[in-house]
Amino acid sequence: MYFVIHAIDRSDAGTLRGRTRPAHLDYLGGFDILFGGPMLDDDGAMCGSLIVVQAEDRTAAEAFADGDPYALAGLFETVTITAIKPLLGI
C-alpha cells in the first residue's frame, strides 16, 4: 500500500533543513519510495516535504515518517499521512 507523507516545515526552522538533509537522503535510501521531493514556497525556498512511500500498513508508514531525520530533528510543524491508490503517472 502507498502512503503520502505531507510535511510542512516550522517557520522558525532556519538552517535545520540544510544541516539535516544528508542524513534525510541517506535514510530514504532504505525504503521503497515511489516519488518525493521538497515542497517550495512562492520564492522557490524549500518549505516542506512530500513523499509517497510503499509500506505494509499505516503503522509502518507512521514509523517511517517518525524515523526520518527531519522529523527527529524537529523540522516539521505538521505531518499528514494519507493512504493513496496510484492510478495515473506511474
C-alpha positions in Angstrom: 0.0 0.0 0.0 1.2 3.5 -0.7 1.1 6.5 1.6 1.6 10.2 1.1 3.7 11.9 3.7 2.9 15.6 3.6 5.1 17.6 6.0 5.3 21.4 6.4 8.5 22.9 7.9 8.3 25.1 11.1 8.6 28.7 10.2 11.5 29.1 12.6 13.5 26.1 11.3 16.2 28.4 9.9 19.0 26.2 8.5 17.8 23.0 10.1 16.7 21.5 6.8 20.1 22.1 5.1 22.0 20.7 8.1 19.8 17.6 8.3 19.4 16.9 4.5 22.3 14.4 4.1 21.0 12.2 6.9 17.5 12.5 5.5 18.5 11.5 2.0 20.5 8.6 3.4 17.5 7.4 5.4 15.2 7.4 2.4 17.6 5.0 0.5 16.4 2.2 2.8 12.7 2.4 1.7 10.5 1.8 -1.3 9.8 5.4 -2.4 7.5 5.9 -5.4 8.4 9.6 -5.6 9.1 12.6 -3.4 10.9 15.9 -3.0 10.9 19.2 -1.2 8.0 21.5 -1.5 8.8 25.1 -2.4 7.2 28.4 -1.3 6.4 31.2 -3.8 10.0 32.4 -3.7 11.4 28.9 -4.5 12.7 28.2 -1.0 12.2 24.7 0.5 9.3 24.7 2.9 8.3 21.1 3.4 8.5 17.6 2.1 6.2 15.4 0.1 7.0 11.7 -0.1 5.0 8.7 -1.5 6.2 5.6 0.2 5.2 2.0 0.0 4.5 0.5 3.4 2.8 -2.6 4.7 0.2 -0.6 6.6 -0.4 2.8 8.3 1.6 1.8 11.3 4.6 1.2 9.1 4.1 4.5 7.3 3.9 6.3 10.6 7.1 4.6 11.8 8.8 5.6 8.5 7.7 9.2 9.0 8.7 9.3 12.7 12.2 7.8 11.9 13.0 10.4 9.3 16.0 12.5 10.5 14.0 15.7 9.6 11.2 14.6 12.0 13.7 13.6 14.6 15.4 17.0 14.4 12.0 18.7 14.9 11.9 20.3 11.4 8.2 19.9 10.8 5.3 21.9 12.1 2.8 19.4 10.7 2.9 16.0 9.2 -0.1 14.4 7.5 -0.1 10.7 6.4 -2.7 9.6 3.9 -3.1 6.3 2.0 -3.3 6.6 -1.8 -4.1 4.3 -4.6 -1.8 5.4 -7.5 -3.6 5.3 -10.9 -2.0 8.0 -13.1 1.5 8.8 -14.0 3.1 5.6 -12.7 
